[in-house]
Amino acid sequence: MDRAAIGIVIAGVAGVLISTYLTVAHYAGASLACVSADFVDCDAVTSSSYSLVPFTDIPIALAGMLWSAASAAGGALALWRDPPWLRPAHVAWAGAAVLYALYLINAEIAVIGRICEWCTALHVLIGATLFLALARMR
């Protein structure tokens, strides 16, 4: 049993759930269930221009939902067949997401001056996916 692939599936499903919540809240115009402290303010982060796909009105959480679903599907494929192209593809997929997450983390801290708990949870899941994908490479 490939534990790393199972972990990728779990991280992907968790990412879908978090991203779905953020996307639904965006379209509903609802405040997020989040601790509001000096540095933690989900509403400030998710209402900033950085919360949208550049040059659109589409919430970045929707892209996170699609990324997480594809990642989970890749993990499920690994458990079923594990084609030779999948391992390097998953590393590249997760690596690209980590780079974008770092961009968003920089925007949260350096530009907005606040962080979002939900966004941070998703960033951690993306980092875990990269770690697990790298573990599958050996």
Disulfide bonds with the S-S distance in Angstrom:
Cys34-Cys42 2.18
